[in-house]
Each structure stands twice: as C-alpha cells, then as structure tokens.
Amino acid sequence: MSRILIVDDEPAIAWSLSELLRDGGHEVSVASSAEEALKVACQFAPNAILLDVRLPGVDGISAMSDLKSHCGDVPIIVMTAFGNLETAVRAVEAGAFDYLTKPFDLDEAATLVGRALDSASRTAETSASSAAGNSESQNNEPIIGSSPAMQRIFKQVALVARSDVPVLITGESGTGKELVARAIHRHSSRQDAPFVPINLAAMSEANLEVELFGFARGVSPATTSARKGLFERASGGTLLLDEIGDIPLPVQIKLLRAIERQEILPVGASSTKTVDVRVVAVTSRELGPLIASGEFREDLFFRLGVVSIELPPLRTRGEDIPELARHFLQRATAGSAAKEFSPAALCELAARPWPGNVRELRNAVEHAALMTGSSVIEPLDLPAPEVTAGGRDLSATEPLLRETARWIEDRLAQFDGDGGEAALYDDFLQTIEPVLLTAALKHCQGNRAAAARLLGLHRATLRQKLRSHGLDSV
C-alpha cells in the first residue's frame, strides 16, 4: 500500500481524489495549503504527492523544493486550472513528475499516480535554466491557448526542453511550429546560445549543403578562406530545420551523420569537424508517404523523431480563437486607439474553419483593424473567409450566423445600461447548449461516453452540463 499526499484547497477535488485513491488501495492524507503539507509530510512520509499550483499562502511550485527536502525524491504531480507554457516549464524545472490540467478525468489521474509510483525510485532532473530569467526578444512571441490540446503542447515543450534530443514538430501550415521550436530553445539550457533557423524548401541541393556544412578554404580558385555552415554557427545552441520533408536525399545522408555523431564534413574538406548542436525539425508534410516512395530516409526520420510534437489545427481548438483574436488585435493596434470585437464578430471568427490556421486568423484580425472606422470590429470588417479544396464552405453557416447576430443585438437592446448584470453569455448558453447536447446524445443513441468524445468534452463535464440544463434523463 502506497501513501499519497493530496495538497488542494478545493474540498470537492480533494475529496474526489481521496475516494479514487483509497478505492485503489492507497493510504491518503490531505492538506489545504503548502504550509500544512510540509507539516503532514514530515509524519506521513508520502510515496507520491498531488500538488495544486494555486494555494493560499505559498504557491505549489514554490513549495516543491521544501517538500522534496522533507520527503526525499518523491514524485510530485502538479495540478492547475490555469495552465500555460510558463507554468508547465516552472513545474518541470522544479522537478515535477508530470502536469495535470483541471478539469481532469479521474481515470487519467489514477493512471498518472500509478506511473508516478512505479517510477518513484528515479531521480527527477531539474533544469538549470529559469523561464523567469529569460531575456525577451522580438522572436519571443507567446504561444497562446488554454484548450486541452494546447495544455498538452505546453507540457510536451516543458518536458523536452530540458534534454538535448532531436525533436520533430509536425502540423498544418500556420499552426505555429516555429514558435514551438523557439520556445523549446528558450526554455532549454542552450537559451543563451544561438537559435539558427533555415528554410530547406527555399534552397537548391548544392546551396543547401554549403549552407548547412560550410566549405573548406581552397575548394575552388575563388575561395581564399573557409566558410562556416549553419551547424557551426549554431554551436552550443539550436538549429531549426524548417520543412525537413523537402531536403534532397544526398543531403539527408550527411545530415543524419551530423545529428548522430555531432560531426560535419564541410564541402571540399578532408577531415570532419565536431559540433555541439541540438536539432529541431519541422514539417507541414506527411513524412510517411515520402518514406514509402523513397524520397525520405527512414533512419533519418527515426533519428529526428526521438521526440515528436504534433500541433493541432485551429479548427480543433475553437475555444482558443477569442483569446488569440484579442491578442492579435492588441498587437495590431499598439500605439493607436484601442479596439474590440463585437459579439457578432467573435461568433463569425469562431464559425470559420481557418484552413490557414493561426496565421490566417492573425492576418484576418490585422485586416479588420485597418479596415474598420470604428472602435468596434463587426463581421463586415473581416476579410472574406478562405475556402480551400479541403476546407468547409461557409455558405451553409451564414444563415445561422445572421440569426445568432440578430439574437445578440436584440438582447443587447434590452439591456438598459443601469449597471445591472445582463448575463448575456449565460443566456446564450442556456439557449444553445441544451439543443447541442440533446442532438449529440441522440446521434450517439444515448451513449454519454461517445457523446462526450463527439463534443470534445470530458465525461464529467458533460454530466455536469446535462444536470445544469435538467437533461439528466435524456
């Protein structure tokens, strides 16, 4: 039987986790603050700790070093409802075993605790770099999103940043692959060394080999001095290989050697040079078909993909669209009069499929900021949606958008502005959610687990929503 300490000031969460873990045969103790947890830990000697970030008094991450000094190298699972990249990095750097974002599925929590207990003998690595101490630069564009999909990305970035293994980042064009690559470098021990990007698709085979590996002095009558390639220029830092799927086969062989052995052979040189470079590769192409057709080496694929991070398309994380849009609008209007989106404009943004992903959304917001003559951006200020061969024609949704906008305007007209709460958002959800939930359950023939997957919700969240709308019997 293992001893598990739960540190959370939310009684409902602490109780749910306690019941779950006791049912699993564990002994459980609960503390509601970091200070109380330290006192309990001295007597309870936990084998694992579930630790909330936001606590009264000392926050959870700040308390981790004291907990480890009292409990030894005990695995600590960090819990938070306010997850972002900085929180994930802080947690990992402080020695967290893993990172759990609220609301979480209890089965997921139980599995994670099991993994933590199984690996309790391992020594957690603490990164020497500090995210808070990083100097900001023009390339430090934040990665924005609070959706579960982005929380997983934040956790992956935080975990992989502390190592030097190659990373392969995949995803559709415009999803922010280079931003993630820069974040990995920024939160790594190489943060003070160069970050060197190269777009492989833009170069010929001959130029690419010289650009990557350089050339030796005297390689031709015109070369009176040697030239360093990007591997040497990125020494001690990170080399970003953009669109790795477009690299020619002959260069792939030399690239594999450079990554595996950390040595390069400049063009025209007779001896190799040792380099110290962390390689991050990104691609918007599917590499599987390229491997099958012989256009991409399988051994290079496996070497690059020691760790793989797949970025989700924007259409699968629609809850992040308002936050992203407001960020881009604030940036576009910096130094000028502030602007905001009307509710109808936000509805329009949320309804679009965004085949160009975050890049397309940014361009649309910048267009609207320039075109509107008002402080409020309306749907008409937005550019026409892009529709690609694989995209979705918005003509079918336009009537819904018009009716939604009309409903919103009617409700706004009823608000007398006397300082009372209009509760527009709640009214909208009370009107729309029951219809959506009922349709999803009907489509799944009453199977709530299937309906939750269809809606992109946790099962517990679906149960809560059904209860709130009086749909328990549906």
Buried (B, 14 or more C-beta within 10 A) or exposed (E): EBBBBBBBBBEEBBEBBBEBBEEBEBBBBBBBBBBBBBEBBEEBBBBBBBBBBBBEEBBBBBBBEBBBEBBEEBBBBBBBBEBBBBBBBBBBBBBBBBBBBBEBBBEEBBEBBBBBBEEBEEEBEBBEBEBEEBEEEEEEBEBBBBBBBBBBBBBBBBBBBBBBEBBBBBBBBBBBBBBBBBBBBBBBBBBEBBBBBBEBBEBEEEEBBBBBBBBBEEBEEEBEEBBBBBBBBBBEBBBBBBBBBBBBEEBBEBBBBBBEEBEBBBBBBEEBBEBBBBBBBBBBBEBEEBBEEEBBBEEBBEBBBBBBBBBBBBBEBBBBBEBBBBBBBBEBBEEEEEBBBBBBBBBBBBBBBBBBBBBBBBBBBBBBBEEBEEEEBBBEBBEEBBBEEEBBEBEEBEEEBEEBBEBBEEBBEEEEEEEEEEEBEEBBBEEEBBEEBBEBBEEBEEEBEBBBBBBBBBBBBBBEBBEEBEBEEB
